[in-house]
Amino acid sequence: ASFLTKKLNIGGKRVNLAIWDTAGQERFHALGPIYYRDSNGAILVYDITDEDSFQKVKNWVKELRKMLGNEICLCIVGNKIDLEKERHVSIQEAESYAESVGAKHYHTSAKQNKGIEELFLDLCKRMIETAQVDERAKGNGSSQPGAARRGVQIIDDEPQVQSSGGGCCSSG
């Protein structure tokens, strides 16, 4: 797995993401819980030209829901939209599935850097909202799966000017 961090500014608040990229390879599947056990969100990526990759996403969704409950924010991402002519997973099928499991569906092209920044910004906003709801629920003595999960930590910052260059995931 690869590890990286990303800092985003959302509504004048600095959000630090700790990102584990497990690449979803089957030979490393048993190691998954080491990486996702305290996660607030997950991005599950499939190749729109590869039906098998979409089926593997479904397996990951089942596992994450079983292990972490409904509080984890799931993003199902159809990548390689630059290869639309070779699509084998229909948009309707993917969006319908995502909705059925309480996930949000996204369309991206890592090659063309399309939809990536929006994906991460939206996931961050959703994780913050979920953490705030969880905080309120704790007052009610809630003990649901995922209750021991690390909280989303928000650090108040002075509003920062964001440059217009580069995407959220570009180095700079």
N, C-alpha and C positions, 0 to 999 in steps of 0.2 A: 504494500500500500504506500501511496505517496501522501505526505502531509504538507499542507500549506496553510497560511493564515491570510486573511483578507480583511481590511478595514474599510467599512462603508460609513457614510454619513447619511442618516435617515432622520429627517425632521429635526435637524440640529443636534441629534444624538449620535455619538460614535458607537458603532457596532463592530465588535471584533469577532470574525468567524474563524473557527478552527475546522478545517476541511480535511477529511480523510477520503482519498480516492482509492477504492479497492479494485477498480476496473471490472468487478463482477466475474472474474474468471473462476470457472468451476473448481479448479484445483485448490483455490484459496477459500472456497465457500465456508468451510468449517471455522475459519478465522474471523468471519464476519462479526459475530457478537463482541469480539474484542474492540472493534472499531465503532460499532453503532450503539453500544449499550447505554450511553448517556446522551444520546443525540436528541436534539430538538427538531431536526428536520432531515429529510433524505431526498436526494435527487436521483431518480432511477431513469437511466437513459437507454433508449433502444434506437436501433438503426431503422429508419423508415423503409429501407430496401430489404430488410431481413426479418421475416416473420418469427423466426426462432428467437431472435433477441427480444421481441415483444413478449413471447411466452415466458422467457426468463425473468422479465420485469414482473410478471404476474406472480411468479414464485417468490421473488423478493418482497413483494407487497404482503403476501400471506405471512411470511416470516416476520417482517417488521411489525405488522399489526398484532401478531401473536405475542411477540416478545416485548413490545413497547406500548401497546394499546392504541387508542384513537387520538391521543394527544400529540403524537408526532406528526409534523406537517410533511406530507408527501407531495413530491413533484414528479410527474411522469413526463418524460421529455422525448419527443420524436426528433431525433437529430438527423442531419444530412438533408435538410430541406432543399439544398442546392442540387440534389439528385431526384427531384420531384418526378421526373419522367420514369424513374425506375422504382417508384413507390410500390411496396407490397403490403403495407399495413395502412388500411384506410383511416382517414382522419376521423370519420364517424365512429368506427370501431374503437379507436384509441380514446377519443373523448368520452364516449359512452362508458367504457371500462373505468376510466379515471373517475368519472362522476360516481359510478357505482361503489367505489372503494373510498370515497371521500378525499380524493386527491385532485390536484389541479393539473391540467395538461398544458404543455408548452410545445412550441415549434422552434427549433434552433438549427443553425448551421455553425458548427465550431470552425469549419474551414473559412467561412465568410464573416465570422464573428457577429452573427445575427441572432438576436433574442437572448443572448447570454446575460448581458447586464440586467435586462428586465427580469429574467428568471431569478437571479440572485437577489435583486432588490425586493421583488415580490415575496420570495421565500422569507427574507429577513423580516419584512412587515408582518407576515403571517405568524412567524415564530414569536415575535414580540406580542402580538395580540393574544395568541394562545397562552403565553406565559402570564399575561395579565389576568386572563380568565382563570388559570390554574391558581394564581395567588389568591383570588377572591374565593375560590372553591375550598382552599385550605382552611379558611375560617369556618367552613361548614363540616370539618372533620372528614373530608374526602380522603379515601385511601384507594386510589385506582392504580392500575398498572402504569408505571412510568412516574409515580409520585415521588420517587427518590431521585429522579432525573435532575441534573444540574439546572439551575435557573438560567434564564437568559439575563445576562448582566448588561445593563445599559449605563454608560458613563456620560454624564452631562458634559457637553463641550460648548465652547463658544461656536456660534454658527460659522462654518468655514465656507470659503468660496470654492466651488467645485470647478475644476477645469473642464473644458468641453472636449479635450483630446483623450483618446484611448477609451477602451471599454472597462468594465468593472474588473475584468480578469487580466488585463494587460499589465505587464510589468512596467515600471516606470519610476 
